[in-house]
Amino acid sequence: MYLVIVLSKDEEILEVLREIKALLEPKPAPPAPPPKKGLWNEFIDFISKYKVLGLAVAFIMGIYVGQVVQSLVKDLLMPLIGLAVPGLENLSTFVLYVPPPTGFDAQGNPLLDGAPWKGQIFGIGSFISAIITFIIVAFVIFLIVKISKKWGIE
């Protein structure tokens, strides 16, 4: 069963006029762009959007946590290592000395050709101390991140 609506002549004309009116009415103007912000407002938006303040606090805290860990390694752990290794009171003073060659070539000339090389000193102890400090700092940061995730801190 179909429903057929039969419009009278006046209703047809009225419908056509409504369509013409809809076509002729001006469209609403697009929304105006937001007003320009001043330099200060842009700066505040930058700080809040990129969390610059939090980054600055984290940087400063990182510097001081690093100093605390360096003191822990230098003043507490290295003396313990010095006790474990006899004759090595301070690991940073441990060096490796490579003496100059003392041989002669086939003609009897010294291998250095008169160069004033007296050997080379490698600061192995300072390097090992820096590696230990780095490992401890990395572990402390790992623990801080792990605890902050557990507490829901971002």
C-alpha positions in Angstrom: 0.0 0.0 0.0 1.5 3.4 -1.0 0.7 6.7 0.5 0.4 9.3 -2.2 0.4 12.9 -1.1 -1.2 15.2 -3.6 -0.2 18.8 -3.3 -2.5 21.5 -4.4 -1.3 24.1 -6.8 -0.9 26.6 -4.0 1.1 24.2 -1.9 3.4 23.4 -4.8 4.0 27.1 -5.4 4.7 27.6 -1.6 7.2 24.7 -1.6 9.0 26.1 -4.6 9.1 29.6 -3.0 10.6 28.0 0.2 13.4 26.4 -1.9 14.1 29.7 -3.7 14.2 31.5 -0.3 16.7 28.9 1.1 18.9 29.4 -1.9 18.8 33.2 -1.8 19.4 33.6 2.0 23.0 34.5 2.7 25.0 31.8 4.5 26.1 32.5 8.0 29.5 34.1 8.3 32.3 31.8 9.3 33.4 32.3 12.9 35.9 35.0 13.5 39.5 33.9 14.1 40.6 34.1 17.7 42.1 37.4 18.6 45.9 37.6 18.4 47.6 36.8 21.7 50.2 39.0 23.1 53.8 37.8 23.6 53.2 37.3 27.3 50.1 35.0 26.7 52.0 33.1 24.0 54.9 32.6 26.6 52.4 31.3 29.2 50.9 28.9 26.7 54.3 27.7 25.7 55.2 27.0 29.4 52.0 25.2 30.1 51.8 23.2 26.8 55.4 21.9 26.8 55.7 21.6 30.6 58.9 23.7 30.7 58.6 24.4 34.4 58.5 20.7 35.2 61.5 20.1 32.9 63.5 22.8 34.6 62.7 21.4 38.1 63.7 17.9 36.9 66.9 19.2 35.4 67.9 21.0 38.7 66.9 18.0 40.8 68.9 15.8 38.5 72.0 17.9 39.0 71.8 17.6 42.8 70.8 13.9 42.8 73.9 13.4 40.6 76.1 15.2 43.2 74.7 13.1 46.0 75.4 9.9 44.1 78.9 11.0 43.2 79.5 11.7 46.9 78.1 8.2 47.7 80.5 6.6 45.2 83.6 8.7 46.1 83.2 8.9 49.8 81.6 5.6 50.7 81.9 3.0 48.0 85.4 3.7 46.8 86.9 3.4 50.3 85.2 0.0 50.6 86.7 -1.0 47.3 90.1 0.2 48.6 89.6 -2.1 51.6 88.8 -5.0 49.4 91.9 -4.4 47.1 95.0 -4.2 49.3 97.3 -1.2 48.5 94.6 0.7 46.7 93.2 3.2 49.1 91.6 5.5 46.4 90.5 4.0 43.1 90.9 7.3 41.2 94.7 7.2 41.9 95.1 3.8 40.2 96.9 4.4 36.9 98.5 2.2 34.2 101.9 3.3 33.1 103.2 2.2 29.7 107.0 2.8 29.5 108.8 3.9 26.3 110.4 1.3 24.1 114.1 0.8 25.0 115.3 -1.1 22.0 117.5 -0.3 19.0 116.9 -0.9 15.3 119.2 -3.1 13.1 121.7 -0.2 12.6 122.0 0.4 16.4 119.9 3.6 16.5 117.4 4.1 19.3 113.8 3.4 18.3 112.7 6.8 19.5 115.1 8.7 17.3 115.8 11.1 20.1 112.1 12.0 20.7 111.6 13.0 24.4 108.9 10.4 25.1 108.9 9.2 28.6 106.0 6.8 28.5 102.2 7.2 28.9 100.0 7.2 31.9 96.4 5.9 31.6 94.0 7.0 34.4 92.2 3.6 34.6 91.0 4.2 38.2 89.2 7.5 37.3 87.5 5.8 34.4 86.4 2.9 36.5 85.1 5.3 39.2 83.2 7.2 36.5 81.6 4.0 35.2 80.6 3.0 38.8 79.1 6.4 39.3 77.2 6.2 36.0 75.8 2.8 36.9 74.6 3.9 40.3 73.0 7.1 38.9 71.2 5.2 36.2 70.0 2.7 38.7 68.7 5.4 41.0 66.9 7.1 38.1 65.4 3.7 37.2 64.1 3.3 40.7 62.6 6.8 40.7 60.8 6.3 37.4 59.6 2.8 38.5 58.2 4.2 41.8 56.6 7.2 40.2 54.8 5.0 37.6 53.6 2.8 40.5 52.2 5.9 42.3 50.7 7.2 39.0 52.9 10.2 38.8 53.7 11.2 35.2 
